[in-house]
Amino acid sequence: MAIEVFNRHENKYLMDNQSFVEIYNRLLDYMELDEYNKNDQFYSISNLYFDTDQHSIIRTSLAKPKYREKLRLRAYGVPKQDAKVYLELKKKVFGLVNKRRTGLTLDEAYEFVRTGAEPELKPYMNKQVIQEIKYFLGRYELQPKVYLAYDRIAMFCKNNRDLRVTFDTNIRSRRHDLRLEAGDHGDLIMAKDQWLMEVKAEKTVPVWLAQLLSELGMFRMGFSKYGNEYRMNIRQEERIKERFLL
């Protein structure tokens, strides 16, 4: 069963293909691939982010307050109407990420966000998380704003399953066809040869990993997929406005 409530630290690193291959091969000495990557295959993750008409949630997040939160709907691959998906409430408090999610069918998730009414409780749902999301929905008038998908390789530490490293590439987005079942097409928000690595741990990273990152000259940075997509979208809108003003 997927973990539905957890706290962890997340550090992010951007790299090119050469750096990815180098650190990936070194990590295999300490880590093992996720079961969905066992045959050298990616698995795809698709997300639908919800926000207000004024984009207030992402605007607040980009201002980097001590507390920030967002709501997204996540699926693995392109789901069908009756597929199980995850509605996730993600918070960040003083750098610590808290994620709370519940399983729903795709139709149940859409209806829950649209109406704010709790779905009829099913065995695959987390009642406490449902109530927390209901409270969140009551604070905002939300609608789907952006679709984000990417291809992922995930690894777990052989001696500590709480330590996880993921590599995301081919990060793509769209602001139309805002339904997960509409396919995973979209415009790239990063170059094709770029990778986003995330190191996820309940506590601090082990010494061997800190030394490896230092040896390879990799330094953490702030990077939000939704935030970067939003910045790109705003810049594009500004360029269009400038053309009309000329």
N, C-alpha and C positions, 0 to 999 in steps of 0.2 A: 504493500500500500504506500502511495506517495506521502511524504511528510507534508502536513497541511499547515503547521504553525512552527516557525522557527526564527531565531535571531542569529545573525552572523555579520562578520566584517567582509566587505567586498573591495578588493583592489583591482584597478583596471590598467591595462597596458596595451598600447597600439604598436603594431609591428608589420613589417613586410614579409614576403614569402620566405626569404632566406632566414630571417630571425625566427620565424615560426618553425621551420624545419629543424633549426638548431636546438631550440628549447624543447620542442616536442620530443625529439629523440633522447635528449638528456632526461626528461621527466619520466620516460618509460623505465628507467632504473628504479624509480620509487613508486610509480603509479601504474594503474591498469585502466584500460579503456572501459567506458560505459558499455553495457551489453548491446546497445543499439549501434555502437561503433565497432563491434568486434570484427566485422568483415571489411574493414577499411572503408566503411560507408558513413556519410554524414546522416544526421537526422535533422529535419527541418522543424522550426518552431514558428508559429504564426500568432500574432497578437493584435488585438483591437484595443486602442486606448480611448478612454472616455474623458471628456472635458466639457467646459461650459462654452457658450457662444463667444465669450471674450477670452477664451484660452487661459482662464485664471489659474488653473491647477499647474500647467506647465510654466506659466509666467512666474508663479510663486517659486516653483522648484528651481528655475534658472537663477533666481535671486540668491540661492543657497542659504536659506534660513536654517536655524538649528533643527527645526522640525519640518518635514515635508511628506507629502503623501500622494498616491495616485492609484487609480483603479484601472485594471486591464482584464481582458478576456483572453485566455491562452489556449491554444490547441497544438497538437503535434501532427504536422502535416496539414492537409486540407480536410476538414471534418465534414461529415454528412449531417443532416438535420437531427438525427437521433444519436449522434456521437457524444461521448463524454468529453467535456471541456472543463476548464478551471477558471473560475472568477477569482481574481487575486486583488487583495488590498495590500499595497506595498508602502511601508513607512520607513523613513530614515530619521533617526534621532541621534544627534551628536556623533554622526558617522556610523552608527550601528543600524544595520538593515533588519527590519522586522517584516516578515512576509506571512500573510494569513490567506489561505485559499480554501475553496470548497469545490467539490465536483458538482457538475450540473449537466444536463443535456444542453445542446446548443440552443434549442427553442426556449428551454426554461431560463437560461441565462439572459437571452434577449428580452424576455418578458419581465424578468426581475428588474433589470436596469431600466427598462422603459416605464414600468409602473411603480417601482419601489415596494411592491407588495411581496411579502415572503412567499416563496413557492411551497407547495405541499411537501413536507419533510419526507425524504427518501433515504434508504440506507447509505447511499453514496454521498450524502450531503453532510456537512459539518454545521450543526445547529448554531453553535456559538459564533462561527465566522459569518453565517448567514445574517445573524442579528447585527453584527458589527458593520457589515456591508449595507444593511438596511439603514442604519443610522447615518452612514456616510452618504448614501443616496438622498436622504432627507435634507442634507445640508446644501446640496448643489442641484441645479437643473442640468443634468448630464446628457450628452449625446455622443455617439461614436465620432471621433475626430480624425484618427489616423490609423492606418493598417501598417504593421511592421513585421517583416519575416526575415529569417536568416537561417543559414546552414551551420550546424554545430557539431563539434567534437568535444566530448566530455571525458574527464579522467578523475579517478578517485585514488587517494593514497592507499597503498596496500596495508599499511599499519594503522591508519586512522581515517575511517570513512567520513569523518566530519570535514576533512580537507578535500576540496574539490577544485579542479581547474577546468575551465571551459574555453574553447576557441570558437569564435563566431566569424563567419565571412559571408560574402554575397548579401550584405544587409540591404534590404529593399523596402520601399514604402510607397503608399499611395493615399490620396485623399478623396478617392471616389470608389465606388463598389465596396462600401464599408461593411462587408459581411464576410466572415471567415470562410464560408463555403464558396465564395466567389472566385477562389483560386489564389495562388501565392505570387502573382505577378506584381511588379512595381518598379520604381526607379531606384537605382543604386544611390545610397547616401555616403558610400565610401568607395575608394578605388578598388578595382577587382583584385588586386594583389595585396590588399590590406587585411589584417586580422585584428580582432579585439579579443585579448586574453583577459579573463577574470579569475582571480584567485579568491576563493570563498572559504572562510574558516570561522568556526565559532570563537576561537581565541586568536592569538598571534600565530603567524606562519612559523613553521619549524626552521631551525637554524640552517639545515641543508638547503632549503628553498630560498631563504634570504641570501645565502652565499651564492647560489646559482644565479639569481637575478642580478646580484651585484657584479659577478664575474662577466655576465653577458651584457652589462651596461643597460639594463632595463629598469626604468623608473616609472612609478605609478603616476597616473594622471586622472583628472576628472573627465568622464565621458558618459553622456546619456544618449542612448539611441533616439529616444523621443525628443530630447532637447536639441540634438543636432539636426534632426529632421525639421523641427519647428524653426530653428534658425535659418535653415536653407529655404524653407517655404516663405518666411518673412522677407528674406533678401530678394527672392524671385518676385514677390508682390511689389516690393519697393522699386525694382527695376522696371516692372510693367507700368507703374504709376509715373515714373520718370519719363518714359517714352511718350505717355499721353500729355505730359506737361511741356515737352519740347516743342 
